[in-house]
Amino acid sequence: MARFELKLPKMGESVAEATITNWLKQVGDKIEADEAVLEIATDKVDSEVPSEVSGTLVEQLFGKDDLVQVGQTIAIIETEGGDLVSIVKEEVASAAIAEVEKTVEVAKESVAAPVDFSESEKFLSPLVKNIAKEEGVSVSELAAISGTGKEGRVTKNDILEYVKNRTSQPVAIAPIAAVQKPVAVAVAQKAAPISVSGGDEIIEMDRMRKLIAGYMVASVQTSAHVQSFIEVDVTNIVKWREKNKNAFEKREGEKLTYTPIFMEAVAKALKDFPGMNISVDGDFIIKKKNINLGMAASLPNGNLIVPVIKNADQLNLVGMAKAVNDLGGRAKAGKLKPDDTQGGTYTVTNVGTFGSVFGTPILNQPQVGILALGAIRKMPAVIETPEGDFIGIRQKMFLSHSYDHRVVDGALGGSFVKRVAEYLEAFDVNRDL
C-alpha cells in the first residue's frame, strides 16, 4: 500500500487560499480517480477538489470551515501498489504527514489557542491582533472587551462589533488593502431572532450573501459614490440585432444578445478615457494596462457574481458574444473557476433585465466605475431631418454611471458615459456579422 497526498490545487494567479465547505468523502470511503473529494469556496466561487488517484480516504487533515493555503496537503489517500509516479513511498509519506500535522497544529494554535498580544493579559488570535492594529484599538480597550469565544476569548466578531459601536474616535475610511481582498463584514453572533407573531420566517444568510453584504458595505465606506445619467437612442442596434440574430446563432452556435454590443462600446470608451480604467491604493492611483470588463450576473439562488472578460478591447463582436455567453452560462451552472472572477478593471451591470429604467450601482472595489444598463423601451422622440423636426417612435434606454469621486470628477465621469452613448447611437445598422 502507498499513500498519496491530496493538495489544494492552484486555482488562479490571484487565488492563494480557500475555505473547506463540505467533505464529500469520509475516512474509509473508496475514491475513484477524478472523483470529487471535497467542496471548497474562495471569496466568490465554489468548486470541487477531485482526487488524482484511486484508493481509500484514510485521513482528513482539515475540517469544515477551515482555511487552507494553495499547495497544502488536505487529505491522505491510500492506494494499491506504487504504479503512479505521484504516489509517495511509505517512509517519505510518514515524514511528510508528520510535517503536515505539525503545520496543522500551528494553524490550530493560531485560531483556537491565540498567542499573547503585547502587554495584554488576554489571549488573542492573529486575526484579532491585526484588526486591533488596523483600527487603532489599544491594549486597555482590548482588555475591556467581553469575549464570546471559548473561555471568554475575544473573537473576530467581538472586536468588529466593538469597533462598529465605538464612539471615542471618528470612523476611519477603510484601507484599500481590505477592499482589494475584502472579508464579509461580520456581525456579532447573537441568538436567532424570534418571530413575535409566529408567522414570520427567519432565514440565515448563506455564505455568499454574507460576502456580498460585506463587499457592498466596504465599498460605500471606502469610496465617495456619485452618478451621471444619460439617455441613449439604440434604435439602430435593436433593428440590426433583429435582422441578424438568427443568422448569427446558425453560423456561430451562439445566441446574440445586446450585452456584447454594449460591452464592445464600453471597452472602446475605456481606451478613449484610460482615467476610468484605474484603481486606488492609499494616496496612489494605479493605471491598469489591460481592460478587463466585469459582467454582473445573477444566480438562480438570487445572489450575484461578477465574472470577468479579460482583454475585452481585443475582442471583436463575435469573440465578445462568445465570452459573454460562456461566462454567463457557467455562472448560472455554478461552473466558474476562481480566476474567472479576478482581475476586473471596470464593471457593467444590466438592471434592465428586471425592468428597471436606471439604477445607482455600488462600485466593485477596487474599481472606480460601474455602468448600469437600463431597460430598452419604445419612446416618442423628436427626430431632426433636413425637412424639419417630427415626432417618431424610437428605442431608448438610460445608462447610469456610478464612479469614485475621490479620483473621478464629473467631467471625466460624465464624458466617459457620453462617449459610450455616442458609440451606441453611431452603431451601423448595415454592419456585417
C-alpha positions as CSV (number, residue, x, y, z in Angstrom):
1,M,0.0,0.0,0.0
2,A,1.2,3.6,-0.7
3,R,0.0,6.9,0.4
4,F,-0.9,9.9,-1.8
5,E,-1.1,13.5,-0.6
6,L,-4.1,15.3,-1.9
7,K,-3.2,19.0,-2.0
8,L,-5.3,22.1,-2.5
9,P,-4.7,22.8,-6.3
10,K,-3.7,26.2,-7.8
11,M,-7.0,28.0,-8.7
12,G,-5.7,31.1,-10.5
13,E,-2.9,33.6,-10.2
14,S,-4.7,35.7,-7.6
15,V,-6.2,32.9,-5.5
16,A,-4.0,31.9,-2.6
17,E,-6.4,30.2,-0.2
18,A,-9.8,28.6,0.1
19,T,-12.3,27.5,2.7
20,I,-13.4,23.9,3.0
21,T,-17.2,24.0,2.9
22,N,-18.0,20.3,2.7
23,W,-16.3,16.9,2.7
24,L,-18.0,14.7,0.0
25,K,-15.9,11.7,1.1
26,Q,-15.3,10.5,4.6
27,V,-12.5,8.4,6.1
28,G,-12.8,4.9,4.9
29,D,-14.6,5.7,1.7
30,K,-13.4,4.4,-1.7
31,I,-12.4,7.1,-4.2
32,E,-12.1,6.8,-8.0
33,A,-9.6,8.9,-9.9
34,D,-11.1,12.3,-10.9
35,E,-13.9,11.8,-8.3
36,A,-14.7,14.9,-6.2
37,V,-13.4,14.5,-2.6
38,L,-14.5,17.8,-1.1
39,E,-16.0,21.2,-1.8
40,I,-14.2,24.5,-1.3
41,A,-15.0,28.2,-1.6
42,T,-12.9,31.2,-2.4
43,D,-14.0,34.8,-1.9
44,K,-16.6,34.4,-4.7
45,V,-16.6,30.9,-6.3
46,D,-17.4,27.5,-5.0
47,S,-15.7,24.5,-6.6
48,E,-14.8,20.8,-6.0
49,V,-11.4,19.2,-5.5
50,P,-11.1,15.9,-7.3
51,S,-8.7,13.0,-6.5
52,E,-5.8,12.4,-8.9
53,V,-5.7,8.7,-7.9
54,S,-8.0,5.8,-7.0
55,G,-7.9,4.5,-3.4
56,T,-9.3,4.9,0.1
57,L,-9.5,8.1,2.1
58,V,-7.6,7.4,5.3
59,E,-7.1,10.9,6.7
60,Q,-8.7,14.4,6.6
61,L,-6.2,17.0,7.7
62,F,-8.6,19.8,7.8
63,G,-12.2,20.2,8.9
64,K,-15.3,22.0,7.5
65,D,-14.9,25.8,7.5
66,D,-11.1,25.6,7.8
67,L,-9.0,28.0,5.7
68,V,-6.4,26.2,3.6
69,Q,-3.5,27.6,1.6
70,V,-2.9,26.6,-2.1
71,G,-0.4,23.7,-2.1
72,Q,-1.2,22.5,1.4
73,T,-2.0,18.8,1.9
74,I,-5.6,18.4,2.8
75,A,-6.1,14.6,2.8
76,I,-4.3,11.3,2.6
77,I,-5.5,8.7,0.1
78,E,-4.2,5.1,0.4
79,T,-3.6,3.5,-2.9
80,E,-2.9,0.0,-4.2
81,G,0.8,-0.5,-5.2
82,G,3.2,2.2,-6.4
83,D,2.5,2.3,-10.1
84,L,1.9,6.1,-10.1
85,V,4.8,8.5,-10.1
86,S,2.9,10.9,-7.9
87,I,2.5,8.3,-5.1
88,V,4.9,8.8,-2.3
89,K,6.7,5.9,-0.6
90,E,5.7,4.9,2.9
91,E,8.7,6.3,4.7
92,V,8.6,9.6,2.8
93,A,4.9,9.9,3.3
94,S,5.2,9.4,7.0
95,A,7.7,12.2,7.3
96,A,5.5,14.5,5.1
97,I,2.4,13.7,7.1
98,A,4.3,14.4,10.3
99,E,5.3,17.8,8.9
100,V,1.7,18.5,7.8
101,E,0.4,17.5,11.3
102,K,2.9,20.0,12.7
103,T,1.7,22.7,10.4
104,V,-1.9,21.9,11.2
105,E,-1.2,22.1,14.9
106,V,0.4,25.5,14.4
107,A,-2.6,26.6,12.4
108,K,-5.0,25.4,15.0
109,E,-3.0,27.2,17.7
110,S,-3.2,30.4,15.7
111,V,-7.0,30.1,15.7
112,A,-8.1,28.1,18.8
113,A,-5.2,28.9,21.1
114,P,-4.3,32.6,20.5
115,V,-0.9,33.9,21.5
116,D,-0.1,36.8,23.9
117,F,-0.7,40.2,22.3
118,S,1.9,42.6,23.6
119,E,1.1,43.7,27.2
120,S,-2.5,42.3,27.2
121,E,-3.3,39.6,29.7
122,K,-5.8,38.2,27.3
123,F,-5.1,35.6,24.7
124,L,-5.8,37.0,21.2
125,S,-5.7,35.3,17.8
126,P,-3.5,36.8,15.0
127,L,-6.7,37.9,13.2
128,V,-8.0,39.8,16.2
129,K,-4.5,41.3,16.7
130,N,-4.4,42.5,13.1
131,I,-7.8,44.1,13.3
132,A,-6.9,45.8,16.6
133,K,-3.7,47.3,14.9
134,E,-5.6,48.4,11.8
135,E,-8.4,50.0,13.8
136,G,-6.1,51.6,16.5
137,V,-7.7,49.6,19.4
138,S,-5.5,49.9,22.4
139,V,-4.5,47.2,24.9
140,S,-6.7,48.7,27.6
141,E,-9.6,48.7,25.2
142,L,-9.0,45.0,24.3
143,A,-8.9,44.2,28.0
144,A,-12.4,45.7,28.4
145,I,-14.0,43.7,25.5
146,S,-16.1,40.8,26.7
147,G,-15.3,37.8,24.6
148,T,-17.9,35.4,23.4
149,G,-15.5,32.7,22.4
150,K,-14.4,29.7,24.3
151,E,-13.2,30.5,27.8
152,G,-14.2,34.1,27.2
153,R,-11.7,34.7,24.3
154,V,-12.2,37.7,22.1
155,T,-13.4,36.6,18.6
156,K,-13.3,38.5,15.3
157,N,-17.0,39.2,15.7
158,D,-16.4,40.7,19.1
159,I,-13.8,43.2,18.0
160,L,-15.6,44.1,14.8
161,E,-18.8,44.8,16.9
162,Y,-16.7,46.8,19.3
163,V,-15.1,48.9,16.5
164,K,-18.6,49.4,14.9
165,N,-20.1,50.8,18.1
166,R,-17.1,52.7,19.4
167,T,-17.6,56.4,19.7
168,S,-14.3,57.5,21.2
169,Q,-12.8,58.3,17.8
170,P,-14.1,59.2,14.3
171,V,-14.8,56.5,11.8
172,A,-11.8,55.9,9.6
173,I,-12.1,55.2,5.9
174,A,-11.5,51.5,5.3
175,P,-8.0,50.9,4.0
176,I,-7.8,49.9,0.3
177,A,-5.9,46.7,1.2
178,A,-9.0,45.5,3.0
179,V,-11.2,46.3,0.0
180,Q,-9.0,44.7,-2.6
181,K,-9.4,41.4,-0.8
182,P,-12.5,42.1,1.4
183,V,-13.8,40.0,4.1
184,A,-17.6,39.9,4.7
185,V,-18.4,42.5,7.4
186,A,-19.2,40.4,10.4
187,V,-22.0,40.9,12.9
188,A,-21.6,39.8,16.4
189,Q,-23.1,36.4,16.9
190,K,-26.5,36.7,18.6
191,A,-29.3,34.4,19.3
192,A,-31.6,33.9,16.3
193,P,-34.4,36.4,16.3
194,I,-37.8,35.1,17.3
195,S,-41.0,35.8,15.5
196,V,-43.4,37.6,17.8
197,S,-46.5,36.7,15.7
198,G,-45.3,33.2,14.9
199,G,-46.0,33.7,11.2
200,D,-42.6,35.2,10.1
201,E,-40.0,33.0,8.6
202,I,-36.4,33.6,9.8
203,I,-33.7,32.6,7.4
204,E,-29.9,32.9,8.0
205,M,-27.9,34.4,5.1
206,D,-25.9,31.9,3.1
207,R,-22.1,32.3,2.8
208,M,-22.2,34.1,-0.5
209,R,-24.9,36.6,0.7
210,K,-22.8,37.4,3.7
211,L,-19.8,38.0,1.5
212,I,-21.8,40.3,-0.8
213,A,-23.1,42.2,2.1
214,G,-19.5,42.7,3.3
215,Y,-18.4,43.9,-0.1
216,M,-21.2,46.4,-0.5
217,V,-20.7,48.0,2.9
218,A,-16.9,48.1,2.5
219,S,-17.4,49.8,-0.9
220,V,-19.7,52.5,0.4
221,Q,-17.4,53.2,3.3
222,T,-14.4,53.4,1.1
223,S,-15.5,55.4,-2.0
224,A,-17.4,58.7,-2.5
225,H,-20.1,57.5,-4.9
226,V,-21.6,59.9,-7.4
227,Q,-23.7,59.2,-10.5
228,S,-24.2,60.5,-14.0
229,F,-27.2,59.5,-16.2
230,I,-27.7,59.8,-20.0
231,E,-30.4,58.7,-22.3
232,V,-29.4,56.7,-25.4
233,D,-31.2,56.0,-28.7
234,V,-30.5,52.4,-29.6
235,T,-32.9,52.0,-32.4
236,N,-30.2,51.0,-34.9
237,I,-28.9,48.4,-32.5
238,V,-32.4,46.9,-32.0
239,K,-33.0,46.8,-35.8
240,W,-29.6,45.2,-36.5
241,R,-29.9,42.6,-33.9
242,E,-33.4,41.6,-35.0
243,K,-32.1,41.3,-38.6
244,N,-29.0,39.2,-37.7
245,K,-29.7,37.2,-34.5
246,N,-31.0,34.1,-36.3
247,A,-28.1,34.0,-38.8
248,F,-25.6,34.6,-36.1
249,E,-26.9,31.7,-34.0
250,K,-27.0,29.4,-37.0
251,R,-23.4,30.3,-38.0
252,E,-21.7,30.6,-34.6
253,G,-23.9,28.4,-32.5
254,E,-24.3,31.3,-30.0
255,K,-27.2,33.5,-29.1
256,L,-26.7,37.2,-29.9
257,T,-27.9,39.3,-27.0
258,Y,-27.5,43.1,-26.5
259,T,-24.8,42.6,-23.8
260,P,-21.8,42.0,-26.1
261,I,-22.7,45.1,-28.2
262,F,-22.8,47.2,-25.0
263,M,-19.6,45.6,-23.7
264,E,-17.9,46.5,-27.0
265,A,-18.9,50.1,-26.7
266,V,-17.7,50.3,-23.0
267,A,-14.3,48.8,-24.0
268,K,-13.8,51.4,-26.7
269,A,-14.7,54.2,-24.3
270,L,-12.2,52.9,-21.7
271,K,-9.5,53.1,-24.4
272,D,-10.5,56.7,-25.0
273,F,-10.7,57.5,-21.3
274,P,-8.0,55.5,-19.5
275,G,-8.6,57.5,-16.4
276,M,-11.7,55.3,-15.8
277,N,-9.6,52.1,-16.0
278,I,-7.8,52.7,-12.7
279,S,-7.8,51.7,-9.1
280,V,-6.7,53.5,-5.9
281,D,-4.2,52.3,-3.3
282,G,-3.9,54.8,-0.5
283,D,-2.6,58.0,-2.0
284,F,-1.6,56.3,-5.2
285,I,-3.5,55.8,-8.5
286,I,-2.8,52.6,-10.4
287,K,-3.4,52.8,-14.2
288,K,-4.4,49.4,-15.5
289,K,-2.6,48.1,-18.6
290,N,-5.4,45.7,-19.6
291,I,-9.1,46.4,-20.0
292,N,-10.9,43.6,-18.1
293,L,-14.6,44.0,-18.0
294,G,-16.6,42.6,-15.1
295,M,-20.1,41.4,-16.1
296,A,-22.5,41.2,-13.2
297,A,-24.6,38.1,-13.4
298,S,-27.5,37.0,-11.2
299,L,-27.5,33.4,-9.9
300,P,-30.6,31.1,-9.6
301,N,-30.5,31.5,-5.8
302,G,-30.8,35.2,-6.1
303,N,-27.2,36.0,-5.3
304,L,-24.8,37.9,-7.6
305,I,-21.4,37.2,-9.1
306,V,-19.2,39.1,-11.4
307,P,-17.2,37.1,-13.9
308,V,-14.5,39.0,-15.9
309,I,-13.9,39.2,-19.6
310,K,-10.1,39.6,-19.9
311,N,-8.6,42.0,-22.5
312,A,-12.1,42.9,-23.7
313,D,-10.8,45.6,-26.0
314,Q,-9.0,43.0,-28.1
315,L,-12.2,41.0,-28.9
316,N,-14.4,41.6,-32.0
317,L,-18.2,41.3,-31.6
318,V,-18.2,37.5,-32.2
319,G,-15.5,37.0,-29.6
320,M,-17.3,39.2,-27.2
321,A,-20.6,37.3,-27.7
322,K,-18.8,34.0,-27.1
323,A,-17.1,35.3,-23.9
324,V,-20.4,36.8,-22.6
325,N,-22.3,33.5,-23.2
326,D,-19.6,31.3,-21.8
327,L,-19.2,33.2,-18.6
328,G,-22.9,33.8,-18.1
329,G,-23.7,30.1,-18.8
330,R,-21.0,28.8,-16.4
331,A,-22.1,31.3,-13.7
332,K,-25.7,30.0,-13.8
333,A,-24.4,26.4,-13.7
334,G,-22.0,27.1,-10.9
335,K,-19.0,26.1,-13.0
336,L,-16.9,29.3,-12.8
337,K,-13.3,28.9,-11.8
338,P,-11.8,31.2,-9.1
339,D,-9.7,33.1,-11.7
340,D,-12.8,33.8,-13.8
341,T,-13.9,36.5,-11.2
342,Q,-10.4,38.1,-10.6
343,G,-8.7,41.0,-12.2
344,G,-11.6,43.1,-13.3
345,T,-10.9,46.8,-14.0
346,Y,-14.4,48.1,-14.8
347,T,-17.9,46.5,-14.3
348,V,-21.1,46.6,-16.3
349,T,-24.4,45.5,-14.8
350,N,-27.7,45.1,-16.7
351,V,-30.5,46.3,-14.4
352,G,-32.8,46.4,-17.4
353,T,-33.1,42.6,-17.3
354,F,-35.5,43.1,-14.4
355,G,-37.4,46.0,-16.0
356,S,-35.5,48.8,-14.2
357,V,-35.2,52.0,-16.2
358,F,-32.0,53.0,-14.5
359,G,-30.1,52.3,-11.2
360,T,-27.3,53.6,-8.9
361,P,-25.0,50.6,-8.7
362,I,-22.3,50.3,-6.0
363,L,-18.7,50.2,-7.1
364,N,-17.0,46.8,-7.3
365,Q,-13.8,47.6,-5.3
366,P,-11.1,48.5,-6.1
367,Q,-12.5,49.7,-9.4
368,V,-13.6,53.3,-9.7
369,G,-16.5,52.9,-12.1
370,I,-19.6,50.8,-12.8
371,L,-22.2,51.2,-15.6
372,A,-25.8,50.1,-15.2
373,L,-27.8,49.4,-18.4
374,G,-31.4,50.2,-18.2
375,A,-34.4,48.6,-19.9
376,I,-34.8,49.3,-23.6
377,R,-38.2,51.0,-24.2
378,K,-40.2,52.4,-27.1
379,M,-40.4,56.1,-26.6
380,P,-41.8,59.1,-28.6
381,A,-38.9,61.3,-29.6
382,V,-38.1,64.4,-31.6
383,I,-36.4,63.4,-34.9
384,E,-34.4,66.1,-36.7
385,T,-34.4,66.0,-40.5
386,P,-33.4,68.5,-43.3
387,E,-37.1,69.0,-43.8
388,G,-37.8,69.8,-40.2
389,D,-38.5,68.1,-36.9
390,F,-41.1,65.5,-36.3
391,I,-42.2,63.0,-33.6
392,G,-41.4,59.4,-34.1
393,I,-41.2,56.1,-32.1
394,R,-37.6,55.3,-31.1
395,Q,-36.0,52.6,-28.9
396,K,-34.3,54.3,-26.0
397,M,-32.6,53.4,-22.7
398,F,-30.7,55.0,-19.8
399,L,-27.1,54.5,-18.9
400,S,-26.4,55.1,-15.2
401,H,-22.7,55.6,-14.4
402,S,-21.5,55.4,-10.8
403,Y,-17.9,56.5,-10.1
404,D,-15.5,57.2,-7.3
405,H,-15.5,60.9,-6.7
406,R,-12.2,60.6,-4.8
407,V,-10.3,60.3,-8.2
408,V,-13.0,60.8,-10.9
409,D,-14.6,64.2,-11.2
410,G,-17.9,64.9,-13.0
411,A,-16.1,66.0,-16.2
412,L,-14.4,62.6,-16.6
413,G,-17.3,60.5,-15.3
414,G,-19.8,62.4,-17.5
415,S,-17.6,62.4,-20.6
416,F,-17.0,58.7,-20.3
417,V,-20.7,57.7,-20.2
418,K,-21.4,60.2,-23.0
419,R,-18.8,58.5,-25.2
420,V,-20.4,55.1,-24.5
421,A,-23.7,56.6,-25.6
422,E,-22.1,58.1,-28.8
423,Y,-20.7,54.7,-29.8
424,L,-24.1,53.1,-29.3
425,E,-26.0,55.7,-31.2
426,A,-23.5,55.6,-34.1
427,F,-23.9,51.8,-34.4
428,D,-24.0,50.9,-38.1
429,V,-27.3,49.3,-39.0
430,N,-25.7,47.8,-42.1
431,R,-22.8,46.3,-40.2
432,D,-21.6,42.9,-41.3
433,L,-21.5,40.0,-38.8
